[in-house]
Amino acid sequence: MAEVDRMTVRRTRSAPGKQEAEVHLGNSLLHVGKLRFAFDRGRQHSEFSYSQGWTEDPRGFALAPDLPLGLAPFFASSGRSGDQRESLPGAFQDAAPDAWGRMLMERLHGAGLSEFDTLTLTDDTTRQGALRFCDGEGRVITGDTAPVPRLIDLEDLRSIAATIERRGEVSNEALRQMAGAGGSIGGARPKANVLDDDQLWIAKFSSATDASPVERIEVATLQLARSVGLNAPEANLMLESTDSPIALIRRFDRDGPARIPYISARTALQRHGAEQGAYTEIAGFIQQHSDNPQADLTELWLRIVFTVLVTNTDDHLKNHGFVYAGDGQWSLSQMFDVNPQPERHRLLKTAIFEGAPFEASLEMAIEAAEFFSLSPSEARQRARVMARQIRDTWQTIMRRHGVTGRDLSQLAPAFEHREMELALAL
């Protein structure tokens, strides 16, 4: 297997017609099944089927709830919606790049890529989760990208990213470097993967459209989350003394070089397109599929409270996820993409209750506690303790990361509001 892992085939975009890839998992390239794809005249659709060997393997597990283990094929199509992302099952969509990565791939390969191209031309080393794709000869498929950059390349990457964001001209070599480093990552902001020893990190760069020090605030908020006991990734600021520092965040789908299977909450809840969901629905998935339901339920509920208290308004279903825990079970991933917004209208992207308004409501969070196996009294106590910790430390942590003066004043409404006052009074 080690020899196969070193064999790769670089390919370019495919012509309209039919394509296929063998689906594997992890560094050992465990064979999972086959993905067949067809596209013509704007219509795209796929068929995925597990291999019999995977269904009979004691290590075999379903890649997602809507892909239960068995030999029957699964179909996905862009259909009437015209959303080409829907031409792949959710677990494969999670492994494909988002806005920033797609823009890089279009710069490198040209516009009009099929969803199969977008998925398989992504740099294999940095692809989200553990899915890997091989040709019929067992060679790993990857795009024409440069090797993953090292930590020492951050300043160069920042400069390239800024030029690309401005739609400026960059060399083919620089474009290949950035597409390899950043083509696999979700989100719309400029970013890249970098290696430090054997560990992958995400480097997030300042954007030309930023009205506040976004990277400083995100790193500080993740450290604030860790300080109140939440499971947040390690995060640091690089080039901190410059006007455009870089947020460096450790990837939770890697353990050194080892790859960890991952699905988003959107995939876990079997949502499509722009469909939204509720935290109580995520709790339902945890109760059925988690390796440690009580710990994950408590963690998720505390994240709701944290989200409300720091006015995180980007909590959509793709910003929650699960990593594979073995034996067919999934564990709540570390939290990510938490960004306080001092907004007047404090609405969530994921509702607290199914069918309820998308309000950032502490009262609603307390009312929902029973769905997370917490009593009302314990919920009130935990919310009060968290609120006090946030009130007492958020400014100190922000200042420590260079958020001062006018920036700090403008951020204050994200932490000083009615829901915070209610939590403190519990």
N, C-alpha and C positions, 0 to 999 in steps of 0.2 A: 504493500500500500504506500509506503514511503516513496518508492520510486515513481508511482503514478502521480503522487501529490506534487512532484517536482516537474511533471510534464504539463505544459500548458499549450494552448493553441490560441493565437491572437486572431481575431476576426473583425471584420468591418460590418456595417449595416447590411441586412439581408434584402434581397429583392422581394417584391410582393409574391406571395405563395405560401408554401408550407415549410415550417421549421420544427425541429424537435431537439430536446436535450435530455440527457440522463440526469436525474436529480439525486444528489448525494448530500450527506451531512458530515460536517466537522473535518478535522485534519486527517482522520483515518479514511475519509471518503466512503462512509457507509452508504451502500446503494439503497435508495428509498423507492424510486419509481421513475416514471417517464412523463415529461411534459411535451405535449404536441400543440403547435400553434399555427393558426392560419389567418391570413389577412389579405383582403382584396377590396379595392374601391372604398376604403374607409371603414369597412367592417372587419372587426377583429374578434377572434374567439379561441379558446384553448380547451384542451382536454388533459386532465392529469389522472394517472392511475398508479397505485402502489404496485411494486413488484411482489410476486408471491414470496420471494425470499424475505422481504421486509415484514410481510404480514405474519410469517412463521417464525421470525427471529425473536427471541426473548427480549431483545432490546427495542423491538419495534414499537412505535407509538404513533398516534394520530397527530399530524402536523398542526391541526386546528380542529375545533369542534365541528365545522362544516365539511371536514375531510375525514370522516370516521374510518378507522382501519378496516380494510376489506379490498376485494378485487374489482368491485364495480367502479367504472370511471366517473370522474367529476367534470362537469362542464361549466365554463364561464364565458360570458359574451359582453361586448360593449353595448349590444342591443339597441333599443330605441333611444336610450339616454345619450348615446354617442360618446360617453365617457370611456376612452380607451383603457383606462386603468381597470375598469370592471371586466376586462377580457382575461384577467388573471384571478385566481382565487385569492382571498384576503391574505393568507400566509405568504404568498408570493408578492403581493402588493407591498407587504411590510418590508420585503427584501429589496425593493426597487427604490430608486432615488426620488426625492421630492423636488420642489421648485428650483432651489439652487443647483442641485445635482443635475436636473434635467436641462437647465440652461447651459451648464458646462458641457454636457454630452452633445447638445445641439451645436454648440460652438465647435466642438471637435469633429463630429460626424455629419453635421448638416441637419436641417429641419425635417420634420415628418418621420421621425423614428417610430417603428412599431413598438408596442409594449414589450414584445419579446426581445427586441434590440435593447431597449432601455434597461431591462432586467439583466440580460446576459453580458452586455458590453460594460456593465459596471465593474470596477476593479474588484477582482475576486478576493483579494486579501482584506479589503476593508468593508465588504458587503455586510449590512446589518444582519445579525443572527448567525445561523450556522448553515444555511442552505448554500449549496454549491452546484454548479452545472458543468457537465462534461459532454464531449462529443461521443460518437459511437465507438471511438478507439480508446476511451477512458482518459482523454486529455482534458484538463480543466479549461473551460472557455473564459477568456478575459478580453477586455478591450485593449486598444493600443495606447496604454497609459504608462507613465514612468513609475519606478518603484516608489513605495510609500516614503515620504520625506521623514527626516529625523527632526528631533526637537530643535536642533541648531539651525534648521532652515526656516524657522517661524517668521523672521523678519522679511525674508524674500517672499514667502507665501503671502504675507499680509500685503505687500506691495503688488503682487500679481492679482490678488483678489480685488483690491481697490481698483485696479485698471480694468479688470473684467466687469466689475459692477458698473463702472462708468461707460461700458460698451466701448472701451478703448482697444487699441490694437496690441496684441501680445504675440510673441513668437510661438511657433508650433511646439517647440520644446517646453515653453512655460505653460502652454495650454494643456499639453499632455501631463505635465507635472500636477497641475491643479485639478484636472479631471480625475487623475488617479487618487489624489489626496481627498478631493471633496465630492466626487461624483456619486458616492454611495449614500450620502447623508440626507436626512429629511430636513424640512423647514425651508424657509425662503431667504434667510440671512446668510451672508458669506461665511464659509467655514471650511475646515479641512481636517483630515486625519493626520496624525503624526505619531511616530514611534519613539518611545523612550525605553531603551533596552528592548524587551520583548512585549511591552505593554502598549496598546493603542489608546490614544487620547483624542478627543475632539477639540480642535482649536477654533474658537468663535471670534470673528473679527468685527470691529466696529463697522457700521454702515454709513454711507454718505448721507443717508436720510435721518440719522439718529438726532433726536432733539435732547437726549440725555445720555449719560455714560452707561449704556445698556450692559456692556460686558462687566463693568465694575459692579453694577447692581445685581446681575445674575449670580456672580461668584459670591458676593456678600449674602444674598438670599439663600443660596444653597448651604453656606456655612451657618446661617441663622437656623435653617431647618435642621441641620445636624445638631446644633446646640440645644434644640428643644426635643431631641430624641428621635427625629425622623430618619428614615433610611435614605439618605441622599448621597450621591457620589462625591468622591474627593474632587475638589475644584480649587484652582489657583489662578492668580493673575500673572501673566508674563509681560515683559516690557512695560512694567507698571508705571515707570516714571515718564512714559511718553504720553502724547495726547490721544493715542489710539492703542490702548492696552489690549491684550488678547486673553480671553477666558479659556483656560485649559481644563477640560473636564474628562475624568477617567471613564472609559466605556465599560458599562456593566454587562455587555454581552461578550466580553472577553475575560479570560482568566490567564494572564500571560498570553501565550500563543493559542491557547485552547479557545474554541468557538462554542458559544452557548446558544441553543435554539431560543428564538424570541417570537412572540406575537403581540400585536397591539391589542388594547381593549376593544378597539373597533372590530378587529378580527374575532376576538373572543366572544363578542356579542353578536357576531354575524351581521354587522351593519354594512350597508352599501351606499355608494355615492356620498351625499352630504347628510345622511341620516345621523341624528344625534342619539344620545342615550342618557342614562341616569346612574348615579353612584350606587343606588340600591340594586340595579341590574348587575353591575360589576361585582357587588357583594354576593349576588346569587351565583355568579360564575365561580367565585372563590369558594363558596360552600360546597360546590360540586367537584371542583378540580384542584384545589390547593393542597399542597403537601402539609401545610400548617394553617388550617382555616382561621383559627382564633387569632394568631399573630397577624395574619394578613388582613383580617377584618378590622382589627384594632388600628393597624397602621393606615389602612385606607380611610377610616373615619377621621383619624387625626390629621390626615392630609386635607380632608374637606375643611376642617376647622382652620388649619393653617392657610389654606387657599382663601377662605373668607376673611381671615384676619389681616393678611398681607395684600389683599385685593389682586390676587392672581386671576386674570381674566382669559388665560389661554389654556384652559384645562380641558380641551376637546379630547375625544376618545383616542386619537393617535398619540396624545401626550400622556397616556397611561399604558402600561404593558406588563407582560408576564415572561419570565424566563423558565426554561424547562428544568424541572427538579428531579426527574427520573421517575420510573414506574408509572408513566402516563400522567403525571401530575405537574402542575404549574405553580410557580411562586411569584407573587407580586414583585415586579422589578423595582429597582431604585427609582426615586422620583426624578423628574427632569423637566426642563423648559418651564421653570417657575419664574415669572417675571412680574413683580408688583407694578400696578398701573394706577396712578392717582386719578381715577375716573369718577365722575359724578354719578353715572348710572352703573351700578355695580352688578353686572350680570355674569353668570357663569356660562361656559360652553357645554358643560355636562350638568344636567339637573340633579339635585339631591335626591328627589323622589321621582319615580317613573310617572309621567303625566303631569308633574307639578311645574310651576313657573321656574324659569332659570335664574332665580334670585340668589344672590350671595347672602343668605340668611342664616345667622347663628341659631335663631329659634328653630328653623327647619332642620338644621344639622342635629340639634339636641333631640328633636322629635324623631329623627331617623335613627337614633343610636341603637334602638332595639334590633334593627335589621343588621347591625354589626356586632350583635351579641354583647352590647354594653347596656347597663341599667341607666336610667335617667340620672340618678345621683352620681354614678361614676362618670358619666358623660359631662355633667356640669362641673365636677371637680377637675377633670382633665382639661376642659376648655378654659377654666379659670386659671389654672397653673400655666398653661401655654400662653394665654394672653398676658399674664404678668411678666413672663420671661421675655416675650417679644417687646412689650412696652419698655422694659428696663434695659434692653440690649440692642435694639435695632439700630439706633443712631450710632452707638459706639462701633458696631460691626461695619456699618456703612462707611463711617469716617476712616476706619482702619483700611478700607479698600479704596480710599481716595474720593468718596462721594461726600462733598462738603459744600458749604456756602449755599448759593442759589439752588444748585442741584438737589441738595438735601432738603431745603425748604419746599421745593416743588414736589418732592417725593412724599413728604409728610402725610398728605391726605390718604395715601395708600395704607398707612398704619394708624392714623388717628381719625376714627369715624365711629358712627353709631354702633356698629356690630362689635367693635373693640370695647366700647363702653359697656355694652350688655354683657360681654364675656367677663370683664373685670368685676362686674357686680353680681355674678352668679354665686 
